[in-house]
Amino acid sequence: MVKKGDLVAIFHSIHRVMKAEKLLKSADANILLIPVPRQLSSDCGLAIRIVAEDRARVLALLDEARLSPVELHEKQEGGFELLP
């Protein structure tokens, strides 16, 4: 589901995740709504997987819509790395 190099975007609430998903799908971004991986924690329970190839465009769309995620994690060999 989440491959090495993919990002997992975590938001404050289910409402923000759903808004972000709607925005990104309307822009034909390569994203997927997923449960938050067990290694990560979130009150919301849902996250958005962003494929590595679409990373810059997706993050720009989210930033422009003021829907930036509260946490962004990159999938690595042994787990996830929190990005600044």
Kinemage of the C-alpha trace (Angstrom):
@kinemage 1
@onewidth
@group {chain A} dominant
@subgroup {mainchain}
@vectorlist {calphas} color= white
{ca met a 1} P 0.000 0.000 0.000
{ca val a 2} L 2.768 2.468 0.948
{ca lys a 3} L 6.021 1.953 -0.966
{ca lys a 4} L 9.522 3.179 -0.144
{ca gly a 5} L 9.754 6.880 -1.001
{ca asp a 6} L 6.001 7.499 -0.743
{ca leu a 7} L 4.717 10.098 1.700
{ca val a 8} L 2.004 9.732 4.307
{ca ala a 9} L 0.247 13.005 5.102
{ca ile a 10} L -1.499 13.246 8.475
{ca phe a 11} L -4.103 15.919 9.200
{ca his a 12} L -5.741 17.280 12.385
{ca ser a 13} L -9.215 16.019 11.588
{ca ile a 14} L -11.234 13.749 9.348
{ca his a 15} L -12.838 16.863 7.859
{ca arg a 16} L -9.456 18.189 6.664
{ca val a 17} L -8.451 14.782 5.271
{ca met a 18} L -11.680 14.572 3.279
{ca lys a 19} L -11.287 18.144 1.980
{ca ala a 20} L -7.709 17.407 0.935
{ca glu a 21} L -8.737 14.158 -0.765
{ca lys a 22} L -11.493 15.918 -2.729
{ca leu a 23} L -9.118 18.687 -3.836
{ca leu a 24} L -6.369 16.284 -4.891
{ca lys a 25} L -8.676 13.880 -6.723
{ca ser a 26} L -10.198 16.786 -8.667
{ca ala a 27} L -6.632 17.660 -9.742
{ca asp a 28} L -6.009 14.023 -10.820
{ca ala a 29} L -3.230 13.641 -8.254
{ca asn a 30} L -1.926 10.130 -7.599
{ca ile a 31} L -3.093 9.823 -3.982
{ca leu a 32} L -4.944 7.290 -1.881
{ca leu a 33} L -6.910 7.650 1.345
{ca ile a 34} L -5.472 5.091 3.793
{ca pro a 35} L -5.694 4.175 7.473
{ca val a 36} L -2.863 5.760 9.437
{ca pro a 37} L -0.074 3.140 9.581
{ca arg a 38} L 0.362 1.491 12.990
{ca gln a 39} L 3.878 2.932 13.376
{ca leu a 40} L 2.370 6.424 13.267
{ca ser a 41} L -0.330 7.858 15.469
{ca ser a 42} L -3.205 10.167 14.712
{ca asp a 43} L -6.495 11.041 16.378
{ca cys a 44} L -8.093 11.149 12.941
{ca gly a 45} L -7.301 7.572 11.888
{ca leu a 46} L -7.040 8.395 8.175
{ca ala a 47} L -4.139 9.726 6.126
{ca ile a 48} L -3.311 10.408 2.495
{ca arg a 49} L -0.643 8.418 0.692
{ca ile a 50} L 1.249 10.518 -1.851
{ca val a 51} L 3.380 8.727 -4.432
{ca ala a 52} L 6.953 9.979 -4.683
{ca glu a 53} L 6.568 11.055 -8.330
{ca asp a 54} L 3.662 13.407 -7.533
{ca arg a 55} L 5.090 14.766 -4.280
{ca ala a 56} L 5.941 18.359 -5.288
{ca arg a 57} L 2.664 18.978 -7.127
{ca val a 58} L 0.502 17.516 -4.346
{ca leu a 59} L 2.252 19.492 -1.610
{ca ala a 60} L 1.921 22.691 -3.675
{ca leu a 61} L -1.821 22.076 -4.176
{ca leu a 62} L -2.326 21.464 -0.450
{ca asp a 63} L -0.303 24.548 0.498
{ca glu a 64} L -2.212 26.738 -1.955
{ca ala a 65} L -5.525 25.538 -0.487
{ca arg a 66} L -4.236 26.046 3.078
{ca leu a 67} L -4.635 22.327 3.750
{ca ser a 68} L -1.051 21.510 4.631
{ca pro a 69} L -0.758 18.316 6.692
{ca val a 70} L 0.179 18.531 10.360
{ca glu a 71} L 2.753 15.750 9.839
{ca leu a 72} L 4.442 14.381 6.750
{ca his a 73} L 6.250 11.034 6.872
{ca glu a 74} L 8.380 9.362 4.207
{ca lys a 75} L 8.382 5.567 3.948
{ca gln a 76} L 11.887 4.130 4.437
{ca glu a 77} L 13.250 0.575 4.623
{ca gly a 78} L 12.631 0.153 8.355
{ca gly a 79} L 9.590 2.350 8.845
{ca phe a 80} L 8.734 6.024 8.469
{ca glu a 81} L 10.806 9.195 8.773
{ca leu a 82} L 9.133 12.405 9.966
{ca leu a 83} L 9.877 15.217 7.522
{ca pro a 84} L 10.325 18.834 8.625
